[in-house]
């Protein structure tokens, strides 16, 4: 299950783990204009862990999910038009 909310400066997606005996804490994804943050509460440390991705890193991650093993560099359309 997941939810989508539109806040003032971000779109917030919450992923709820509801399958299986060992449920994990919710994952909260905040999509801002210039970055994406991914947060999850860690009960072992009693802290919320946060990862911040630039929009370039997000594009690379998105492409990587559909590719086989290897090393890749994305050539963006805007970079091609500048050469």
Secondary structure by P-SEA (a helix, b strand, c coil): cbbbbbcccbbbbbbbbccccccccbbbbbbcccbbbbbbbbccccbbbbbbbcaaaaaaaaaaaaccbbbbbbbcaaaaaac
